[in-house]
Amino acid sequence: MLIVAFPSRFRFFPFLGLLLLCCAGWTDSWESIQVHCKAVSAVSAEFTQEKHLAILQRPLVSRGKFVFRSPNSLRWEYTEPVHGILLMDRGAPRRIYDTGDGLKEDDSVSMEAMGAVLSEISLWLGGRFADHPRFTAGLKPGGEILLTPRNEGMKTMIRSVTVRLSDTPGLIQEVEIWESPEARTRIIFSNAEINPNLPDDIFRRIP
């Protein structure tokens, strides 16, 4: 399963940050997207996550940082208002959360779930949206990609995912996940850097 829940009001979507690995301009066809993606091996960015619920007048907002390096190293970190981190160092997963008395490592991280995340990484990195086994992908004019779950079971958790590509090659403007007609999550990426020089310990370091 692709969604890893943090012990808070937030749902964790590590695979979404992987979409940043794809370049745009380049958005006219799946083939063009896939060709441009091959040049990207790492990415870092900041993100703002908005949780919209019908019962709330204003969205719940969280912020954080995302770092990925091919083939299987990941850091997805919420920095506010609640601190939480998912780390994968060469495929070895770790999950750290804030207990209120400091950061604690969760020993119950599922290797199977992390394996699913890594499977997503290889697909997004290659720009193979149209080949995705779990989603049907549609490419719209203006650099917008609509992903719809193939499996009826997954549709009970995610209705659709919309990816809006930036005009700047290599950047994703935002991702919007519709979980139900009354609930959606919007993630806006900013200050992204493609192929940065990353220290190895960034995928192990706490915090």
N, C-alpha and C positions, 0 to 999 in steps of 0.2 A: 504494500500500500504506500502511496506517495505522500500521505499527510501524516506528519509526526506532531502530536499535540504537546505543547508546553504546558506546565502546571499553572496556567493563568488563563486570561480571557482570549489569548491569541491562538490561532491555528498556524501551524508551521508548514511552509511551502518551499522546501529547499530546492525543488526542481525548477521553480520559477526563475531563480537567479541564474540558472544555467542558460536561460534564453538570451541572456546578455552576451553570450559567446557568439551569437550570430550577427553578421553584418548586414547592413541595408544598402540600397541604391540600385541596384542589385535586388530589389524586391519585386521585379517583374515576373519572375518564375521561380519554381522550386529549384530548378537546376542552377540558376544564378545565385540563389541564397546558399545552396550547398557549396558551390565553388568558393564563395567569399568566406564561408565559415572555416574552411581548411587553413586559412592564414592565422587563425586565432587559437592560441594555446593556453591563455590565461586571461583573467579579468578581475578587476576589483571595482567596487561601487558602494555608494551609500543608498539606502532605500527608506522610503516612508510608506508605512502600511496603514491603510484606512479600513476599518471594519464597519460596514454599514448594515444596520438592522432596522426593520420597520418600527420596532418599539422604541427606538432611540431617536431623539431630535438631532443629535450630532454624532458623527462617527467616532469610534474608538481609534485612537492614533498611537502607533508605535514607530520607532525609528531604529535603524541599525546599519550594519556593514556586512558586505558580502565579498568573499574572495574565493576564487576557484583556479586550480591549475590542473591541466590535463596530465595523466588520464583520470586520476581518482583522488585528488586532494581538495578538500572543501572546508570553508569556514563561513557559517551563516550565523551572525551574532545580532541579537536584539540588545540595544544599549539603553533604551528608555521606552516606557517608564519601568519595565521589568527587565532585568538582565537574564539572558539565557543564550547558550551557545550550542550549536551542533558542529562537531569537528570530525573530519575524516582525513587521516594522514596516510596516504598511499593505500586507501581502502579500509583502514582500521577505524571504526566509528567510536565516537565518544559524545555523550550528551551531558551538558552542565547546566544547572539551573540555580536560581537564587532562592534559598530557603527562608530569607528574612534575616538569618544570622550569618550569611555569607554564601559563597558558591559551593555547590555540592555536585559530585559526579553521580549520574544515574547508571547503576550497574545492570539495569534491565534492558539496555538498548538491544533491539532485535537485529541480528545480523541479516536476517531475511529481508527486513524492511530496508536496511541500508543497501543491500544488494539491489533492491528495486530502484533506489535512488541512483546508484551508480549506473544502472542500465539506462536510466533517463539521461544521464550525463553524456553517454556515448552518442545517443540519438540527437540531442540538442547540439552537441559539439559538431556533429557532422551536418547539421542543418537538415536532417531527414524528417521533417515534420510530416510529410505525406506518407512516410513508411511506418509511422508510429502504430504499434499493435494495440494500444489502449485508447487512442483518440483518432477520430476522423478530422482531417485538416482541410480548411478552405482558405484559399488566398484571395483577398479582396483588394480592389484598387486603393492606392494610398498607403500601402504598407501595413495592412491589417490582416492578421491571421486569426481565424476562428477555429478553436479546437472543441470537438464534441465527443464525450465518452462513448465508446462502442458498447461497453458492458452495462447492462441495466442496473446491476448492483452499484457500480460506481456513480451512475446518474443520481442515485439517492443522496450522494454526498457532493457531487460537482455536476451542475447542469451544463456549464460551458466555460471555456477560458478564451478571453480575447487578448491577443498580443498586439500592441501598437508599436510599430517600429519608428525610430527617430529618423529625421532627415539626414542626420550625421551618420556616415558609415560606421558600423561597429557598435551602435548604441540602440537600446530598447527604451522607448519613452515610458511605457507603462504596461502593466498586466492587470486584467480584471477577471476575477473568478466569481461566477454566479453559483452559489451553493443551493439557493432556492429563490423563488420570486421575492422573498422577504429578506434575503441575506446575500450580501456580496462583499468581496474583499478586493480592494484596489491597491496595487503596489506601484509606486512611482520611483524610478531609478534616477540618480543624479551623480555628478562628479565621477563618472565611470572612466576607467583607464584600461586600455587593451594591451595585453602582453607586458604588464609591469614587471619589474625586477622584484620578486617576492622572496623574503627570507624563509628558509625551510621551517623555522620554528613557529611561523604564523599559523600552521595547521596543528600545532601541539600546545601553544601557549594559552595559559589561563591567567587572567582574562585576556 
